[in-house]
Amino acid sequence: MFTWTEEKNQLNKKKHGFYLSDIVDIFDDPHLIEWVDAAHSSLNEDRYIGLGVFHDVVLFVVFTEQEDDIHLITAREAEPHEERLYYEYYRKSTDSGRD
C-alpha cells in the first residue's frame, strides 16, 4: 500500500506538476533503481531514492518504508544526470539477457 500526507501531495503538484497519488505506478517499473539516501536517513527511519519511468518520463522519487507501506515524500522529474543513470542501468539490465 502507498501512503502520503495530503499536504505533501498538494505541494508536490504545485512544485513539480503531478500528485504523489498519481505516480505510484512507478513502483511497477521492472527497471526501477532504488538506493538508501544515507544523507537524509536517521536511526529511526531509512529514506530511499528511486528512479523509474512514469508515462515516459524518468522520475526521482523519495520515500520511506513504514511497516508494509511505502510512504511517498516527494517526486520530481529526474535531472539529466539522473536520467542518464536510469537509462545506463536499463541498457545493462536488458543487454544482460542477450546471448
C-alpha positions in Angstrom: 0.0 0.0 0.0 1.1 3.6 -0.7 0.7 6.5 1.7 1.5 10.2 1.6 0.4 13.3 3.5 -2.2 15.4 1.7 -0.2 18.5 2.4 2.8 16.9 0.6 0.6 15.7 -2.2 -0.7 19.2 -2.9 2.7 20.7 -2.6 4.2 18.2 -5.0 1.5 19.1 -7.6 2.3 22.8 -7.1 6.1 22.4 -7.3 6.6 19.5 -9.7 3.4 19.3 -11.7 1.9 16.0 -10.5 0.3 14.5 -7.4 2.1 11.8 -5.4 -1.1 9.9 -5.6 -0.8 9.6 -9.3 2.8 8.3 -9.6 2.5 5.1 -7.6 2.8 3.0 -10.8 6.5 3.9 -10.9 7.0 1.1 -8.5 5.7 -1.3 -11.2 8.7 -0.3 -13.4 10.8 -3.5 -13.7 13.9 -1.3 -14.1 13.3 0.8 -11.1 16.5 1.7 -9.3 16.4 2.1 -5.5 19.1 3.0 -3.0 19.3 4.3 0.6 19.5 8.0 0.9 22.1 7.9 3.7 22.3 11.7 3.9 18.7 12.0 4.8 18.1 8.8 6.8 18.1 8.7 10.6 18.5 6.0 13.2 14.7 5.7 13.3 14.0 5.9 9.5 15.7 4.9 6.3 14.9 7.1 3.4 15.2 5.8 -0.2 15.6 7.3 -3.6 14.1 5.7 -6.6 14.5 6.3 -10.3 11.8 4.9 -12.6 9.6 5.7 -15.6 6.1 7.2 -15.3 4.3 8.0 -18.5 7.6 8.0 -20.5 9.2 10.4 -18.0 12.0 9.4 -15.7 11.1 10.4 -12.1 13.2 10.9 -9.0 11.2 9.7 -6.0 11.9 9.9 -2.3 10.2 7.5 0.0 10.3 5.5 3.3 9.0 2.1 4.2 6.6 2.1 7.1 5.7 -1.4 8.2 4.2 -2.8 5.0 3.6 0.6 3.3 5.6 2.8 1.0 5.3 6.3 2.2 5.9 8.8 -0.6 7.7 12.1 0.4 8.4 13.8 -2.9 8.7 13.1 -6.6 10.0 15.2 -9.4 11.2 14.9 -13.0 14.8 13.5 -13.0 17.7 15.8 -13.7 19.7 15.0 -16.9 22.4 13.1 -15.0 19.8 11.1 -13.1 18.0 10.2 -16.3 21.3 9.1 -17.8 21.9 6.8 -14.8 18.5 5.3 -15.2 19.0 4.5 -18.9 22.5 3.2 -18.4 21.1 0.8 -15.8 18.2 0.0 -18.2 20.6 -0.8 -21.1 22.8 -3.0 -18.9 19.8 -4.9 -17.5 18.3 -5.6 -20.9 21.6 -6.4 -22.5 22.5 -9.0 -19.8 19.7 -11.2 -21.1 21.2 -11.5 -24.6 23.5 -14.2 -25.9 
